Amino acid sequence: MLQTVWVSSPGRWTLREPACHRGGKHTRWKCRFVRTVIQHPCQRHDTKCPGKVRMLKKIQICLCFFFVSGILYEISLLSSCFFPYVPMSEHFLTPEQVLNLGKSIIFLETTERLEPPPLVSCSVESAARIYQDRPIILFMKGLTNNTALDLNSSYAAFSLLSSMKNVFIFPLQMEIVFQETPLLQWYNQVVPEQEKNWVHVSSDASRLALIWKYGGIYMDTDVISIRPIPEESFLAAQKSRFSSNGIFGFPAHHKFIWDCMENFVLKYNGNIWGNQGPFLMTRMLKTICNLTDFKGTEDHRCQNISFLNPQRFYPIPYPAWGRYYQVWDKSPDFNHSYALHLWNFMNHNRKAVVAGSNTLAEKLYKAYCPTTYEDLIQNAELRDFTHSEDVV
């Protein structure tokens, strides 16, 4: 292929470009170079030439600067698609900086434990895999800035989760989370030691404040993600006319979440389990929507909020929660679901995923949190080896 060629010589520039014609009806194209002489901007005896040269050099420098800046900008955009985990330190990203990136997936651990069990790890990992372009944040009540620096070496689950580029683990500091919300006054007055359901109540409050401030999706730590949720403003129906608060999503500063926080304080009763959780979401939704029964797999919509069908997150209802830990003749496909809630609150006997058991939960681990499952197998093999050594 012939190309245009510039040839520089003293006092002039010569443009050599191809000129092509067809030799005849059945002959190939014939091409030759045509020389075009263009006067060089600086003649040999032009006294103004040095000034012109300097001006051209400045223009070239400016163009190079903008070119390099453009490349760096593109690189920054590309790198912003990934959120590498970094230890919590004043030298690294703060929770606010990560949350301000937008569209976070938020998990909460409001107990004091520092070693996330396999189900928590699976929930976070599955979200990190399904939402690879969004930050996944696990807030932990028992975590402080002092303990954060040694997580990888002390706790296996943290090492597992920190290997995922878009996972962040931060301390849950409620006195900061509730700032500039109606919940701050309640938090300053309540006595946690006297609260019957403080672990759940404080989680109910924290998720509302975080979603109102920063927007995104909140998920319980017993929710396994299987495909992206296409909605931005949504509540999850646990059953007809009743909303869960285990999964919900809204943009920042949404009025519905603000109203929920005000009602949280106004109708607060910590002795009733769920009064500030699913019952709160349900009664607030009823104030703006005429809730009806679901007749199939359709979703309902009221104002600008989607009320998602129970099949989206609760295809196995809570009375049948134990079926996740049973062997199925044929595993369900969950084609109508975005995520699966495993009802860990109902799991009083602490049923767990056992490697090789072939239960539905084990299959979900294999498919949606394979790193957690692999760690589970290795730990089981280590326990068996240790047990056999003790027997010998």
C-alpha atoms as one frame of an Amber mdcrd trajectory, in Angstrom:
protein
   0.000   0.000   0.000   1.454   3.407  -1.023   1.618   6.099   1.615   2.213
   9.837   1.641   5.856  10.629   2.516   7.355  13.920   3.732  10.988  14.568
   2.777  12.767  17.450   4.457  15.618  19.344   2.766  17.211  22.749   3.417
  14.787  25.525   2.555  11.853  23.394   1.542   9.647  20.396   2.317   8.787
  17.911  -0.411   5.553  15.937  -0.279   5.737  12.624  -2.087   2.287  11.150
  -2.465   1.016   8.361  -4.711  -0.917   9.127  -7.861  -2.670   6.120  -9.347
  -4.505   5.442 -12.630  -5.731   2.418 -14.455  -3.661   1.459 -17.479  -6.607
   0.003 -19.364  -9.911  -1.709 -19.007  -8.417  -5.011 -17.982  -5.096  -3.862
 -16.543  -4.083  -3.261 -12.956  -3.769   0.071 -11.280  -0.445   1.821 -11.903
   0.925   4.214  -9.347   3.780   6.666  -9.214   4.965   9.262  -6.753   4.207
  12.916  -7.475   6.604  15.371  -5.881   5.069  18.517  -4.474   7.459  21.205
  -3.264   6.264  23.323  -0.367   8.238  26.315   0.781   9.885  25.709   4.140
   8.585  28.204   6.748  12.148  29.470   7.297  14.208  30.669   4.388  17.939
  30.632   4.864  18.260  34.418   5.035  14.998  35.168   6.839  15.879  37.223
   9.955  12.565  36.321  11.590  13.213  32.605  11.264  14.553  31.973  14.812
  11.375  33.470  16.314   9.207  31.285  14.113  11.201  28.212  15.097  10.807
  29.005  18.778   7.081  29.479  18.302   6.791  26.150  16.486   8.714  24.426
  19.274   6.368  25.924  21.877   3.364  24.710  19.921   4.915  21.256  19.665
   5.595  21.186  23.413   2.005  22.211  24.153   0.631  19.547  21.832   2.852
  16.906  23.447   1.682  18.013  26.892  -1.978  17.666  25.956  -1.292  14.325
  24.278   0.453  12.909  27.361  -2.243  14.339  29.636  -4.887  12.609  27.544
  -3.084   9.280  27.844  -2.753   9.637  31.620  -6.418  10.530  31.901  -7.418
   7.430  29.949  -5.214   5.310  32.199  -6.808   6.820  35.300 -10.272   6.033
  33.960  -9.234   2.480  33.243  -7.671   1.956  36.652 -10.689   3.448  38.408
 -12.682   0.416  37.271 -10.783  -1.656  39.829 -10.740  -1.195  43.589  -7.714
  -2.951  45.104  -7.997  -3.727  48.791  -5.675  -1.666  50.929  -5.104  -1.817
  54.698  -6.901   0.845  56.667  -4.421   3.539  57.485  -4.280   7.302  57.322
  -2.061   6.838  54.275  -4.739   4.921  52.345  -8.350   5.269  51.277 -10.962
   6.098  53.894 -14.462   4.594  53.933 -15.842   7.906  52.662 -13.467   7.932
  49.714 -14.465   4.419  48.690 -18.188   5.034  49.263 -18.004   8.223  47.228
 -16.888   6.151  44.243 -20.568   5.298  43.998 -22.801   2.226  43.706 -21.190
   0.312  46.557 -22.412  -3.093  47.718 -22.499  -2.851  51.520 -22.317  -5.649
  54.118 -22.409  -5.205  57.895 -21.057  -7.274  60.785 -22.412  -5.773  64.023
 -21.068  -8.456  66.368 -17.559  -8.203  67.796 -16.209 -11.228  65.926 -13.164
 -10.685  63.735 -13.107 -13.961  61.806 -15.904 -13.996  59.187 -17.442 -17.490
  58.957 -17.655 -19.228  55.553 -21.191 -17.963  54.790 -20.121 -14.335  55.309
 -17.050 -14.919  53.180 -19.198 -16.542  50.485 -21.648 -13.633  50.473 -18.883
 -11.060  50.038 -16.998 -13.127  47.457 -20.092 -13.818  45.357 -20.922 -10.096
  45.287 -17.332  -9.252  44.312 -17.552 -11.675  41.400 -20.985 -10.588  40.185
 -20.313  -6.834  40.582 -16.698  -6.615  39.423 -16.978  -2.915  38.510 -18.328
  -1.855  41.929 -16.679  -1.574  45.358 -17.745  -4.282  47.813 -17.485  -3.057
  51.411 -17.638  -5.122  54.595 -18.043  -2.982  57.726 -17.114  -4.755  60.963
 -18.038  -3.574  64.451 -15.166  -5.438  66.135 -12.563  -3.925  63.851 -10.478
  -0.899  64.766  -7.719   0.945  62.954  -5.211  -0.741  65.279  -6.319  -4.281
  64.476  -6.749  -3.607  60.757  -3.056  -3.536  59.990  -2.465  -7.166  60.943
  -5.533  -8.773  59.408  -3.916 -10.740  56.630  -1.492 -12.553  58.896  -3.986
 -13.169  61.724  -7.210 -14.250  60.044  -7.535 -16.571  57.060 -10.860 -15.132
  55.898  -9.381 -11.642  55.659  -6.530 -12.927  53.568  -9.046 -14.636  51.298
 -11.251 -11.562  50.892  -8.376  -9.106  50.566  -7.137 -10.994  47.520 -10.202
  -9.699  45.660  -9.413  -6.385  44.038 -12.778  -4.700  44.638 -13.282  -5.781
  48.277 -12.722  -3.309  51.134 -12.935  -4.058  54.861 -13.479  -1.133  57.238
 -14.331  -0.587  60.919 -18.001   0.160  61.586 -17.964   3.414  63.566 -21.595
   4.151  64.311 -20.976   7.543  65.875 -19.650   8.627  62.468 -22.180   6.730
  60.361 -25.149   8.382  62.108 -23.826  11.924  61.749 -26.218  14.240  59.861
 -29.104  11.756  60.077 -32.193  11.518  62.341 -30.587   8.440  63.919 -27.837
  10.367  65.743 -30.126  11.598  68.513 -31.472   8.082  69.045 -27.958   6.629
  69.118 -26.785   9.155  71.711 -29.690   8.269  74.000 -29.916   4.496  73.655
 -28.037   2.183  76.068 -26.778  -0.822  74.050 -26.234  -2.998  77.147 -29.936
  -2.702  77.974 -31.136  -3.516  74.477 -32.539  -6.996  73.885 -31.784  -7.075
  70.154 -28.913  -4.615  69.876 -26.942  -6.565  67.251 -29.956  -6.502  64.923
 -31.235  -3.031  65.816 -27.830  -1.395  65.323 -27.518  -3.179  61.979 -30.981
  -1.969  60.917 -29.997   1.603  61.728 -26.522   1.464  60.155 -27.725   0.152
  56.798 -30.298   2.945  56.519 -27.749   5.663  57.307 -25.107   4.316  54.916
 -27.495   3.902  51.982 -29.023   7.328  52.570 -25.615   9.031  52.687 -23.883
   7.249  49.845 -26.402   5.179  47.907 -25.835   1.655  46.608 -27.119  -1.764
  47.612 -27.242  -3.237  51.087 -27.109  -7.029  51.525 -27.209  -9.262  54.583
 -24.144 -11.428  55.105 -26.131 -14.586  54.348 -27.049 -13.518  50.802 -25.332
 -15.248  47.870 -25.340 -13.182  44.675 -25.954 -15.090  41.449 -26.610 -12.324
  38.876 -26.662  -8.481  38.857 -29.694  -6.631  40.180 -30.891  -4.348  37.362
 -32.826  -1.962  39.633 -31.498   1.176  41.345 -34.387   1.982  43.736 -35.886
  -1.224  45.070 -37.156  -3.175  48.044 -37.267  -6.968  48.211 -40.594  -8.631
  48.912 -40.205 -11.440  51.408 -43.779 -12.441  50.592 -46.838 -10.672  49.199
 -47.431  -7.294  50.876 -44.420  -7.706  53.165 -40.983  -6.211  52.591 -37.612
  -7.457  53.738 -34.797  -5.144  54.774 -32.136  -7.810  54.129 -31.603  -6.513
  50.591 -32.482  -3.073  49.258 -30.968  -0.418  47.053 -31.418   3.330  46.556
 -29.465   6.291  45.232 -27.992   8.672  47.810 -30.339  11.020  49.673 -33.494
   9.245  48.597 -36.566  10.559  50.442 -37.911   7.095  51.233 -34.799   6.181
  53.237 -34.886   9.521  55.093 -38.531   8.894  56.006 -37.580   5.408  57.209
 -34.921   6.861  59.523 -37.410   9.349  60.978 -39.954   6.569  61.565 -37.202
   4.388  63.063 -36.771   6.969  65.829 -40.456   7.868  66.169 -41.702   4.254
  66.467 -38.627   2.792  68.145 -39.189  -0.347  70.190 -36.079  -2.461  70.625
 -37.954  -5.263  72.376 -39.836  -6.261  69.220 -37.590  -8.095  66.785 -37.855
  -6.618  63.307 -39.759  -3.513  64.383 -36.939  -1.352  63.001 -36.215  -3.790
  60.179 -38.692  -5.537  57.848 -41.715  -4.186  59.719 -40.351  -0.654  59.317
 -39.838  -1.077  55.564 -43.296  -2.614  55.175 -45.205   0.066  57.069 -43.335
   2.857  55.259 -44.001   1.254  51.867 -47.696   0.991  52.716 -47.871   4.741
  53.318 -47.064   5.426  49.651 -48.222   2.241  47.880 -51.350   0.134  47.635
 -49.723  -3.264  48.052 -51.341  -6.236  46.320 -50.537  -9.935  46.088 -48.013
 -11.252  43.585 -49.753 -13.526  41.101 -46.692 -14.806  39.216 -43.078 -13.739
  38.891 -43.905 -10.107  38.085 -42.504  -7.182  40.070 -44.603  -4.323  41.420
 -43.745  -0.654  41.071 -44.946   2.262  43.165 -43.872   5.840  42.482 -40.150
   5.432  41.733 -39.597   2.291  43.832 -39.594  -1.279  42.521 -41.068  -3.846
  44.901 -39.342  -6.988  43.687 -41.043 -10.366  43.564 -40.184 -12.860  46.362
 -38.653 -15.081  43.655 -35.863 -12.521  43.184 -34.244 -13.226  46.586 -36.489
 -15.593  48.553 -37.406 -18.486  46.231 -37.061 -20.732  49.287 -39.201 -19.095
  52.011 -38.056 -18.959  55.622 -40.216 -21.881  56.906 -38.311 -24.102  54.439
 -34.860 -22.591  55.069 -33.393 -26.015  55.937 -33.737 -27.130  52.305 -30.534
 -25.212  51.496 -28.689 -27.804  53.596 -30.391 -30.825  52.041 -29.547 -32.968
  49.002 -31.877 -32.347  46.066 -32.717 -34.922  43.410 -32.641 -32.050  40.921
 -31.240 -28.687  41.954 -33.414 -25.657  41.130 -32.096 -23.290  38.443 -33.205
 -20.058  40.177 -33.723 -18.441  36.774 -35.938 -15.743  38.304 -33.523 -14.841
  41.130 -30.799 -12.205  41.494 -29.520 -13.519  44.834 -30.440 -16.115  47.445
 -31.088 -15.401  51.124 -30.051 -18.413  53.209 -31.956 -17.393  56.366 -29.003
 -17.707  58.734 -31.099 -16.175  61.541 -33.225 -19.336  61.469 -30.153 -21.593
  61.600 -30.118 -22.125  65.346 -28.395 -25.512  65.073 -25.614 -23.912  63.033
 -25.887 -26.118  59.992 -22.901 -25.539  57.739 -21.649 -26.418  54.297 -19.713
 -29.675  54.423 -17.356 -30.522  51.574 -18.605 -33.558  49.677 -22.104 -33.465
  51.186 -23.707 -32.615  47.812 -26.239 -30.309  49.451 -27.789 -27.362  47.639
 -25.695 -24.934  49.710 -22.495 -26.758  48.762 -23.389 -26.466  45.071 -24.017
 -22.746  45.500 -20.603 -22.335  47.154 -18.918 -24.168  44.280 -20.657 -22.019
  41.673 -20.618 -18.534  43.217 -17.850 -18.418  45.829 -15.291 -21.007  44.661
 -12.401 -19.437  46.601 -14.330 -19.730  49.864 -15.267 -23.295  48.966 -11.651
 -24.212  48.218 -10.613 -22.768  51.579 -13.385 -24.788  53.203 -12.042 -28.013
  51.670  -8.464 -27.232  52.724  -9.553 -26.550  56.301 -11.522 -29.802  56.367
  -8.507 -31.748  55.088  -6.305 -30.070  57.692  -8.714 -31.019  60.490  -8.856
 -34.615  59.267  -5.069 -34.795  59.114  -4.697 -33.315  62.598  -7.306 -35.719
  63.958  -5.548 -38.735  62.396  -2.216 -37.598  63.882  -3.815 -37.311  67.316
  -5.274 -40.820  67.012  -1.853 -42.264  66.080
